[in-house]
Amino acid sequence: MYTYKYPRPALTVDAIVVKKESRKLLLIQRGIEPFLGKWALPGGFVEMHELLVDACKRELLEETGLRMNELIQFTTADKVDRDPRGRTISVLFYGFVGEDARVQSGDDAAKAEWFSIDELPELAFDHSDLITQFKEVVFK
């Protein structure tokens, strides 16, 4: 295996899932540090064998029980200090679900719930900024 002499950032994915009619956004309450107990977008680390979109679908399923067929790549979050664990770059995806979509927490998510996209709790990482950016682009 080739060894790099330069440090490499971690790669994650995050999902913005919205009930389009009611503008409800899916969030998970973190069950682990960092940000234990804070709300966040569902997501996590990409495994070595995964495509980005597949990693996002897997994380959504593991953390919320929600199975998504289609996710659209939205943006890349690369703020240097966005994660206290170290340099982490996240690729964000989004998708829409029907009003009857149900979720159940799993894996490292203590809870999974729907929130009005305009009235969100305090969020972990830089997720508040990313959701604001999403609203400005998608819900102009």
C-alpha positions as CSV (number, residue, x, y, z in Angstrom):
1,M,0.0,0.0,0.0
2,Y,1.3,3.5,-0.9
3,T,1.9,5.8,2.0
4,Y,1.4,9.6,1.7
5,K,3.7,12.0,3.4
6,Y,1.0,14.6,3.7
7,P,-1.9,14.4,6.1
8,R,-5.3,13.8,4.6
9,P,-8.7,15.1,5.7
10,A,-11.6,12.9,6.7
11,L,-14.5,12.7,4.3
12,T,-18.1,12.6,5.4
13,V,-21.6,13.0,3.9
14,D,-24.6,14.7,5.2
15,A,-28.3,14.6,4.1
16,I,-30.8,17.4,3.9
17,V,-34.2,15.6,3.7
18,V,-37.3,17.7,3.5
19,K,-41.1,17.1,3.4
20,K,-41.7,19.6,0.6
21,E,-45.3,20.6,1.4
22,S,-44.8,21.2,5.1
23,R,-41.2,22.2,4.8
24,K,-40.2,19.9,7.6
25,L,-36.5,19.0,7.9
26,L,-35.2,15.7,9.2
27,L,-32.7,16.0,12.0
28,I,-31.0,13.6,14.4
29,Q,-30.1,14.2,18.0
30,R,-26.5,13.1,18.4
31,G,-26.0,10.2,20.7
32,I,-22.2,10.5,20.8
33,E,-19.5,13.2,21.1
34,P,-18.8,15.6,19.7
35,F,-21.9,17.6,20.3
36,L,-23.6,14.9,22.4
37,G,-27.3,15.8,22.6
38,K,-27.2,18.5,19.9
39,W,-29.3,18.2,16.7
40,A,-27.6,17.6,13.4
41,L,-28.2,16.6,9.8
42,P,-28.0,12.8,9.4
43,G,-24.7,11.7,8.1
44,G,-21.3,10.2,8.8
45,F,-18.0,9.0,7.5
46,V,-17.6,7.5,4.0
47,E,-16.2,4.0,3.9
48,M,-13.4,3.1,1.6
49,H,-15.5,1.0,-0.8
50,E,-18.5,3.5,-1.1
51,L,-19.6,6.1,-3.6
52,L,-20.5,9.3,-1.9
53,V,-24.2,9.0,-2.6
54,D,-24.3,5.4,-1.4
55,A,-22.6,6.4,1.9
56,C,-25.2,9.1,2.4
57,K,-28.1,6.6,1.7
58,R,-26.4,4.2,4.2
59,E,-26.0,6.8,6.9
60,L,-29.7,7.9,6.4
61,L,-30.9,4.4,6.8
62,E,-28.7,3.6,9.8
63,E,-29.5,6.8,11.7
64,T,-33.2,7.3,10.8
65,G,-34.5,4.1,9.2
66,L,-35.4,6.2,6.1
67,R,-34.6,4.6,2.7
68,M,-34.0,7.1,-0.1
69,N,-33.9,6.1,-3.7
70,E,-32.8,9.5,-5.0
71,L,-30.5,12.1,-3.4
72,I,-29.0,15.1,-5.3
73,Q,-25.6,16.4,-4.6
74,F,-25.9,20.0,-3.2
75,T,-22.6,21.4,-2.0
76,T,-19.3,20.6,-0.2
77,A,-18.6,21.9,3.3
78,D,-14.9,22.6,3.7
79,K,-14.5,25.1,6.5
80,V,-11.3,24.2,8.2
81,D,-12.6,24.2,11.8
82,R,-16.0,22.7,11.1
83,D,-15.4,19.5,13.1
84,P,-13.6,19.5,16.5
85,R,-12.2,16.0,15.7
86,G,-10.0,17.3,13.0
87,R,-10.0,18.4,9.3
88,T,-13.3,17.0,7.9
89,I,-14.8,17.8,4.5
90,S,-18.5,16.9,4.0
91,V,-20.4,16.4,0.8
92,L,-24.1,17.3,1.2
93,F,-26.9,15.7,-0.6
94,Y,-30.6,16.6,-0.5
95,G,-33.9,14.9,-1.3
96,F,-37.6,15.3,-0.7
97,V,-40.1,12.8,0.8
98,G,-43.8,12.6,1.2
99,E,-45.7,13.9,4.2
100,D,-46.2,10.4,5.5
101,A,-42.5,9.6,5.8
102,R,-41.7,8.1,9.1
103,V,-38.3,7.9,10.9
104,Q,-36.9,6.0,13.8
105,S,-33.5,6.6,15.4
106,G,-30.7,4.1,15.1
107,D,-26.9,3.7,15.2
108,D,-25.3,6.7,16.9
109,A,-28.5,8.9,16.7
110,A,-30.4,9.2,20.0
111,K,-33.5,10.6,18.2
112,A,-34.7,11.3,14.7
113,E,-37.4,13.9,14.3
114,W,-38.9,16.4,11.8
115,F,-38.6,20.1,12.4
116,S,-40.0,23.2,10.6
117,I,-37.1,24.3,8.4
118,D,-37.7,27.9,9.6
119,E,-37.7,27.0,13.4
120,L,-34.8,24.7,14.1
121,P,-33.1,23.8,17.4
122,E,-29.5,24.6,18.1
123,L,-27.4,22.6,15.6
124,A,-24.1,20.9,15.8
125,F,-21.1,21.6,13.5
126,D,-21.8,24.2,10.8
127,H,-25.2,22.6,10.0
128,S,-27.1,25.9,10.7
129,D,-25.1,27.7,8.0
130,L,-25.5,24.8,5.5
131,I,-29.3,24.7,6.0
132,T,-29.4,28.5,5.5
133,Q,-27.5,28.1,2.3
134,F,-29.8,25.3,1.2
135,K,-32.9,27.4,1.8
136,E,-31.5,30.3,-0.1
137,V,-30.8,28.1,-3.2
138,V,-33.7,25.7,-3.2
139,F,-36.5,27.7,-1.5
140,K,-35.7,31.1,-3.1
